[in-house]
Amino acid sequence: MTHSAGKPAIAFLGIGLMGKPMAMRLLQAGYTVTAWNRTRSKAEELAPLGAKVSDSAADAVRDADIVITMLEAGPIVLQVIDDALNGLRQKTLVIDMSSTRQSEAQQLHAKLTAHGVRFIDAPVSGGVVGAQAGSLAIMVGGDAADFAEAEPVLTVMGRPTLVGPAGCGQVAKLCNQLIVGGTLNIVAEALLLAQAGGADPTAVRAAIRGGFAESRILEVHGQRMLERNFMPGGQVKSQYKDLENVLIAAGNAGLRLPVTELVTENYEAVMAYAPQADQSAVLLALEHDNPGKRLGNVTDQLPG
Protein backbone atom coordinates (compact mmCIF):
# COMPACT_ATOMS: atom_id res chain seq x y z
CA MET A 1 0.00 0.00 0.00
CA THR A 2 1.42 3.39 -0.93
CA HIS A 3 0.07 6.88 -0.61
CA SER A 4 -1.51 8.45 -3.71
CA ALA A 5 1.58 10.60 -4.25
CA GLY A 6 3.71 7.44 -4.42
CA LYS A 7 5.00 7.97 -0.87
CA PRO A 8 5.51 4.83 1.25
CA ALA A 9 2.85 4.06 3.87
CA ILE A 10 4.27 4.41 7.37
CA ALA A 11 3.43 2.73 10.67
CA PHE A 12 4.70 4.71 13.67
CA LEU A 13 4.99 2.75 16.92
CA GLY A 14 5.53 4.86 20.05
CA ILE A 15 3.77 8.23 20.21
CA GLY A 16 5.54 9.68 23.23
CA LEU A 17 7.39 12.91 23.97
CA MET A 18 9.60 12.47 20.87
CA GLY A 19 7.41 10.20 18.73
CA LYS A 20 4.47 12.59 18.62
CA PRO A 21 6.25 15.59 16.99
CA MET A 22 8.17 13.23 14.66
CA ALA A 23 4.95 11.57 13.47
CA MET A 24 3.32 15.00 13.14
CA ARG A 25 6.04 16.12 10.72
CA LEU A 26 5.47 13.01 8.57
CA LEU A 27 1.71 13.69 8.46
CA GLN A 28 2.33 17.35 7.55
CA ALA A 29 4.66 16.17 4.74
CA GLY A 30 1.80 14.16 3.22
CA TYR A 31 2.70 10.65 4.37
CA THR A 32 0.00 8.10 5.24
CA VAL A 33 0.70 7.30 8.92
CA THR A 34 -0.84 4.57 11.06
CA ALA A 35 -0.08 5.25 14.73
CA TRP A 36 0.11 2.83 17.64
CA ASN A 37 0.93 3.51 21.26
CA ARG A 38 0.57 1.31 24.34
CA THR A 39 -1.65 4.05 25.80
CA ARG A 40 -4.06 4.48 22.89
CA SER A 41 -5.11 8.04 23.84
CA LYS A 42 -1.64 9.35 22.94
CA ALA A 43 -1.92 7.93 19.41
CA GLU A 44 -5.43 9.37 19.11
CA GLU A 45 -3.99 12.89 19.49
CA LEU A 46 -2.68 12.45 15.91
CA ALA A 47 -6.10 11.51 14.45
CA PRO A 48 -7.14 15.15 13.78
CA LEU A 49 -4.03 15.45 11.57
CA GLY A 50 -5.13 12.44 9.50
CA ALA A 51 -3.38 9.55 11.24
CA LYS A 52 -5.10 6.17 11.46
CA VAL A 53 -4.96 4.68 14.96
CA SER A 54 -4.46 0.95 15.57
CA ASP A 55 -5.25 -1.15 18.64
CA SER A 56 -2.24 -3.41 18.23
CA ALA A 57 1.29 -3.18 16.87
CA ALA A 58 0.61 -6.15 14.53
CA ASP A 59 -2.45 -4.38 13.12
CA ALA A 60 -0.57 -1.07 12.69
CA VAL A 61 2.20 -2.62 10.56
CA ARG A 62 0.01 -4.80 8.31
CA ASP A 63 -0.11 -2.40 5.32
CA ALA A 64 3.11 -0.49 6.04
CA ASP A 65 6.04 -0.13 3.66
CA ILE A 66 8.12 1.44 6.42
CA VAL A 67 7.74 0.85 10.18
CA ILE A 68 9.27 3.39 12.59
CA THR A 69 9.72 2.57 16.28
CA MET A 70 10.40 5.31 18.86
CA LEU A 71 10.31 3.61 22.25
CA GLU A 72 11.91 3.93 25.66
CA ALA A 73 14.65 1.28 25.55
CA GLY A 74 15.96 -1.81 23.75
CA PRO A 75 13.97 -4.47 25.64
CA ILE A 76 10.71 -2.59 24.89
CA VAL A 77 11.62 -2.31 21.18
CA LEU A 78 12.27 -6.08 21.07
CA GLN A 79 8.94 -6.75 22.82
CA VAL A 80 6.93 -4.48 20.48
CA ILE A 81 8.61 -5.96 17.37
CA ASP A 82 7.79 -9.47 18.71
CA ASP A 83 4.15 -8.37 19.07
CA ALA A 84 4.16 -6.90 15.54
CA LEU A 85 6.04 -9.76 13.86
CA ASN A 86 3.04 -11.71 12.52
CA GLY A 87 1.72 -8.48 10.92
CA LEU A 88 4.98 -7.56 9.17
CA ARG A 89 5.13 -8.30 5.44
CA GLN A 90 8.28 -9.58 3.69
CA LYS A 91 10.70 -6.82 2.65
CA THR A 92 9.11 -4.20 4.94
CA LEU A 93 11.76 -1.75 6.20
CA VAL A 94 11.86 -1.36 10.00
CA ILE A 95 13.60 1.80 11.25
CA ASP A 96 14.26 1.82 15.00
CA MET A 97 14.83 5.43 16.10
CA SER A 98 14.95 4.60 19.82
CA SER A 99 18.21 4.71 21.78
CA THR A 100 19.28 1.13 22.54
CA ARG A 101 22.48 -0.85 23.01
CA GLN A 102 24.46 -1.80 19.92
CA SER A 103 23.98 -5.47 20.85
CA GLU A 104 20.19 -4.96 21.03
CA ALA A 105 20.15 -3.33 17.58
CA GLN A 106 22.18 -6.25 16.20
CA GLN A 107 19.81 -8.75 17.88
CA LEU A 108 16.82 -6.98 16.31
CA HIS A 109 18.54 -6.97 12.91
CA ALA A 110 19.16 -10.74 13.11
CA LYS A 111 15.58 -11.47 14.21
CA LEU A 112 14.00 -9.40 11.43
CA THR A 113 16.39 -10.68 8.73
CA ALA A 114 15.32 -14.24 9.65
CA HIS A 115 11.73 -13.17 8.87
CA GLY A 116 12.67 -11.55 5.54
CA VAL A 117 12.23 -8.04 6.99
CA ARG A 118 14.85 -5.29 6.52
CA PHE A 119 16.22 -3.22 9.42
CA ILE A 120 18.18 -0.05 10.11
CA ASP A 121 18.87 1.61 13.47
CA ALA A 122 18.54 5.40 13.39
CA PRO A 123 18.77 6.95 16.86
CA VAL A 124 18.46 10.73 17.15
CA SER A 125 19.89 13.70 19.01
CA GLY A 126 18.24 17.09 19.42
CA GLY A 127 15.46 16.41 21.90
CA VAL A 128 11.84 17.50 21.69
CA VAL A 129 12.82 20.91 20.27
CA GLY A 130 14.72 19.23 17.42
CA ALA A 131 11.83 16.82 16.81
CA GLN A 132 9.35 19.72 16.55
CA ALA A 133 11.66 21.69 14.22
CA GLY A 134 12.57 18.67 12.07
CA SER A 135 16.24 19.33 12.80
CA LEU A 136 17.23 16.11 14.60
CA ALA A 137 20.69 14.65 14.06
CA ILE A 138 19.87 11.11 12.83
CA MET A 139 22.66 8.52 13.02
CA VAL A 140 21.96 5.50 10.82
CA GLY A 141 23.36 1.97 10.88
CA GLY A 142 22.39 -0.36 8.03
CA ASP A 143 22.66 -1.32 4.40
CA ALA A 144 23.34 1.49 1.89
CA ALA A 145 20.33 0.55 -0.29
CA ASP A 146 18.00 0.48 2.73
CA PHE A 147 19.39 3.86 3.83
CA ALA A 148 18.71 5.31 0.35
CA GLU A 149 15.08 4.17 0.66
CA ALA A 150 14.71 5.56 4.18
CA GLU A 151 16.50 8.86 3.52
CA PRO A 152 13.53 10.90 2.14
CA VAL A 153 11.41 9.87 5.15
CA LEU A 154 14.19 10.55 7.65
CA THR A 155 14.94 13.94 6.06
CA VAL A 156 11.42 15.10 7.03
CA MET A 157 12.50 14.64 10.69
CA GLY A 158 16.10 15.82 10.52
CA ARG A 159 19.54 15.28 9.02
CA PRO A 160 20.32 11.57 8.49
CA THR A 161 23.89 10.25 8.08
CA LEU A 162 24.82 6.64 7.36
CA VAL A 163 27.66 5.77 9.77
CA GLY A 164 28.14 2.02 9.23
CA PRO A 165 26.35 -1.35 9.26
CA ALA A 166 23.35 -2.22 11.51
CA GLY A 167 24.07 -1.33 15.14
CA CYS A 168 26.45 1.50 14.27
CA GLY A 169 23.75 4.18 14.55
CA GLN A 170 23.66 3.29 18.25
CA VAL A 171 27.48 3.60 18.48
CA ALA A 172 27.28 7.10 16.94
CA LYS A 173 24.49 8.05 19.38
CA LEU A 174 26.67 6.86 22.28
CA CYS A 175 29.56 8.99 20.97
CA ASN A 176 27.15 11.94 20.99
CA GLN A 177 26.02 11.22 24.57
CA LEU A 178 29.61 10.77 25.75
CA ILE A 179 30.49 14.26 24.47
CA VAL A 180 27.30 15.80 25.89
CA GLY A 181 27.66 14.14 29.32
CA GLY A 182 31.36 14.96 29.59
CA THR A 183 30.93 18.57 28.47
CA LEU A 184 28.11 19.14 31.00
CA ASN A 185 30.52 18.11 33.78
CA ILE A 186 33.31 20.35 32.45
CA VAL A 187 31.00 23.39 32.16
CA ALA A 188 29.80 22.80 35.75
CA GLU A 189 33.44 22.67 36.94
CA ALA A 190 34.34 25.86 35.04
CA LEU A 191 31.41 27.86 36.42
CA LEU A 192 32.01 26.66 39.98
CA LEU A 193 35.73 27.54 39.67
CA ALA A 194 34.78 31.03 38.43
CA GLN A 195 32.54 31.51 41.47
CA ALA A 196 35.01 30.03 43.99
CA GLY A 197 37.84 32.13 42.51
CA GLY A 198 35.92 35.34 43.17
CA ALA A 199 34.78 36.10 39.59
CA ASP A 200 31.19 36.58 38.43
CA PRO A 201 30.33 33.21 36.80
CA THR A 202 27.71 34.83 34.53
CA ALA A 203 30.31 37.29 33.23
CA VAL A 204 32.91 34.51 32.85
CA ARG A 205 30.48 32.49 30.73
CA ALA A 206 29.83 35.58 28.57
CA ALA A 207 33.58 36.29 28.30
CA ILE A 208 34.55 32.82 27.04
CA ARG A 209 31.64 32.41 24.61
CA GLY A 210 32.68 32.66 20.96
CA GLY A 211 36.19 31.43 21.75
CA PHE A 212 37.41 27.84 21.55
CA ALA A 213 35.32 26.86 24.58
CA GLU A 214 32.06 27.77 22.83
CA SER A 215 29.52 24.95 22.62
CA ARG A 216 25.78 24.37 22.66
CA ILE A 217 26.27 22.97 26.17
CA LEU A 218 27.95 26.18 27.42
CA GLU A 219 25.20 28.20 25.72
CA VAL A 220 22.12 26.26 26.82
CA HIS A 221 23.12 24.30 29.91
CA GLY A 222 25.61 26.85 31.23
CA GLN A 223 22.66 29.23 31.40
CA ARG A 224 20.50 26.58 33.10
CA MET A 225 23.19 26.02 35.73
CA LEU A 226 23.46 29.77 36.43
CA GLU A 227 19.67 29.97 36.77
CA ARG A 228 19.68 26.65 38.68
CA ASN A 229 16.80 25.63 36.45
CA PHE A 230 16.87 21.84 36.54
CA MET A 231 13.35 21.30 35.19
CA PRO A 232 13.79 18.50 32.68
CA GLY A 233 14.68 18.68 29.05
CA GLY A 234 16.93 15.61 28.77
CA GLN A 235 16.84 13.83 32.14
CA VAL A 236 19.60 12.65 34.47
CA LYS A 237 18.25 9.07 34.29
CA SER A 238 18.43 9.04 30.46
CA GLN A 239 21.97 10.43 30.46
CA TYR A 240 23.00 7.87 33.09
CA LYS A 241 21.48 5.00 31.05
CA ASP A 242 23.29 6.24 27.92
CA LEU A 243 26.63 6.54 29.75
CA GLU A 244 26.27 3.02 31.16
CA ASN A 245 25.71 1.87 27.56
CA VAL A 246 28.81 3.82 26.45
CA LEU A 247 30.91 1.91 29.00
CA ILE A 248 29.35 -1.43 27.91
CA ALA A 249 30.12 -0.64 24.25
CA ALA A 250 33.67 0.40 25.20
CA GLY A 251 34.14 -2.87 27.11
CA ASN A 252 32.87 -4.85 24.11
CA ALA A 253 35.35 -2.97 21.89
CA GLY A 254 38.25 -3.57 24.31
CA LEU A 255 38.52 0.10 25.34
CA ARG A 256 38.82 1.87 28.67
CA LEU A 257 37.38 5.43 28.79
CA PRO A 258 38.62 6.93 32.09
CA VAL A 259 36.93 10.35 31.75
CA THR A 260 33.58 8.76 30.88
CA GLU A 261 33.92 6.48 33.92
CA LEU A 262 34.16 9.56 36.18
CA VAL A 263 31.31 11.32 34.40
CA THR A 264 29.12 8.23 34.82
CA GLU A 265 29.86 8.16 38.58
CA ASN A 266 28.72 11.80 38.85
CA TYR A 267 25.41 11.03 37.14
CA GLU A 268 24.99 7.96 39.34
CA ALA A 269 25.35 10.21 42.39
CA VAL A 270 22.56 12.54 41.16
CA MET A 271 20.36 9.48 40.38
CA ALA A 272 20.01 8.98 44.16
CA TYR A 273 18.05 12.21 44.70
CA ALA A 274 17.06 13.82 41.36
CA PRO A 275 16.74 11.17 38.60
CA GLN A 276 14.05 13.20 36.78
CA ALA A 277 16.00 16.47 36.85
CA ASP A 278 17.56 17.99 33.74
CA GLN A 279 20.97 16.56 32.85
CA SER A 280 22.56 19.92 33.80
CA ALA A 281 21.80 18.93 37.43
CA VAL A 282 25.13 17.06 37.36
CA LEU A 283 26.28 20.40 38.87
CA LEU A 284 24.72 19.12 42.13
CA ALA A 285 27.15 16.16 42.24
CA LEU A 286 30.08 18.57 41.90
CA GLU A 287 28.72 20.80 44.68
CA HIS A 288 28.16 17.74 46.86
CA ASP A 289 31.87 16.90 46.45
CA ASN A 290 32.79 20.49 47.45
CA PRO A 291 30.91 21.24 50.71
CA GLY A 292 30.22 24.94 51.19
CA LYS A 293 30.76 25.79 47.51
CA ARG A 294 27.68 26.63 45.43
CA LEU A 295 27.02 28.33 42.11
CA GLY A 296 24.95 31.51 42.67
CA ASN A 297 22.37 32.02 45.38
CA VAL A 298 19.02 31.36 43.65
CA THR A 299 16.85 28.45 44.74
CA ASP A 300 17.05 25.16 42.85
CA GLN A 301 14.19 24.48 40.45
CA LEU A 302 13.76 20.70 40.53
CA PRO A 303 10.90 18.46 39.35
CA GLY A 304 8.52 17.43 42.17
Beta strands, then each sheet from edge to edge (+ up, - down):
strand 1: 10-13
strand 2: 33-36
strand 3: 52-53
strand 4: 66-69
strand 5: 93-96
strand 6: 118-121
strand 7: 124-125
strand 8: 136-141
strand 9: 158-164
sheet 1: 3+ 2+ 1+ 4+ 5+ 6+
sheet 2: 7+ 8- 9-
end
